[in-house]
Amino acid sequence: MSSAQERLDQLRSTSRERWAMVAIAIGTPVLACVAIGAATRFNPTGMCVAVAALALWAALRPDAHIDLFVMIAVVVFWLARIDDAVTPWAIVVALALLCHHAAMSMMAAAPHSAVFGADIIRRWLWRCAVVAAATVGVWIMVVALDHRHAAGNATLTLAALLALVVATLLVRARSVPRR
């Protein structure tokens, strides 16, 4: 357990970039809850406060697994309130959770006083843009398939899943440095 003086010293040494990450880590799950509320015309104030408190706790301890509870809370709120799988609000919520996850990951990877260089920020933004584009692409496919009203095909679904796994493994193999 750290002393109050150690916590105060840590707070003083926190970089501006870290404070920006904290703001993103707290704001984006709250934005997701507001989007869920807007999609359902439900007042999400109580859920927003609860998620903000959880996100603050997670931002204070980004190396712990507290962030998992933030994501679970937002997803459960989504599942409890939204029945429409093709609503455009799904993109807003998904991208908000992506930004939250990216900010938490960056905070977990560096000390409080770390200043993130432009090359690191560019790399993380590029990776987030790729994931965001894939998310939007999958949503577009879901919308297109939903409008077809076709019966399900387990073989086609399995083939698509296997193709996704292979693509993920190929990208992962290319991004891991060789030893």
LINSULFEN-V592795 format. One record per helix or strand. SS is the DSSP state (a for helix, b for strand). FROM is the first residue (numbers start at 1). TO is the last residue. If there is no record, write none. Layout:
BEGIN
ss=SS from=FROM to=TO
ss=SS from=FROM to=TO
END
This chain:
BEGIN
ss=a from=4 to=12
ss=a from=16 to=40
ss=a from=45 to=60
ss=a from=66 to=81
ss=a from=89 to=108
ss=a from=118 to=148
ss=a from=154 to=175
END
